[in-house]
């Protein structure tokens, strides 16, 4: 589920966010993809310690991505 949301998000960042940032402007295209990615991450229910570790890392990375996105906008 996360991979299905991460690929479109990364694609939109590459196609829209980075060019907009190069012009000093925010991109509105990426927000929806980031929201869908966050929803996918929050739907995970880890079943063991290994999955919990991966889940915690996914949450950490989502936090970093979200903070960076807000700094640009």
N, C-alpha and C positions, 0 to 999 in steps of 0.2 A: 504494500500500500504506500509506503513512504517513497520507494523508488519511483512509483507511478506519478507522484507529486513532485519529486525532486528534479526529475529530468525536465519537465516543462518550466519549472522555476529557473533552473540554471540556463536553459535556452533563452528565456526572456531576459534574464540578466545580461547575457552576452549580446543579444540582439538590440535591446532597448535601454537597459539601465546604464551600461558602460558608455555607449555613445552619448546618452543624455548627460551623464556625469562629465564627460569630456567637454561638453558645451556649457557646463556649470548649471545644469537644470535637472530637476527630478524627473523620473519617469513614472507615470501612473499605471503602466502595463504590468508591473511586477507585483503590486500589492495583493491582487487576487490570488496569484500563484503562491505567494508567501502565506496567505491565510489558509489556503487549502493544504499546504505542507504542514502548517502548525496543527490543523485539525487532524491530519493523518497521524502525526506524532502523538497527540494526546489520546488517540483511540487505542494505542498499544497497551496491552496488559501483559507485562512480563510474567513468565511462568517459572523461571528459575533464576539463580544468581547471575549466570552468564547473560541472560536476556536483560536482567535488571541493569547490569553494567552497561550494556549497549544502549538501553533506553536512557539511562542517565547521561551518557555521552551525546545521544541525539538531542536531548533537552538542552544540554550545554551549548551545542552547536547552533540549535535553533535560536537560543537567546543571543548568541553572538551575531548571527545573521540579522535578526530582528533589530538589534541595537544599531548595527551598521546601516541598515536600511533607513531607520529613523533619523540618523545623523545626516544622511544625504538629503532627506526630505525636510 
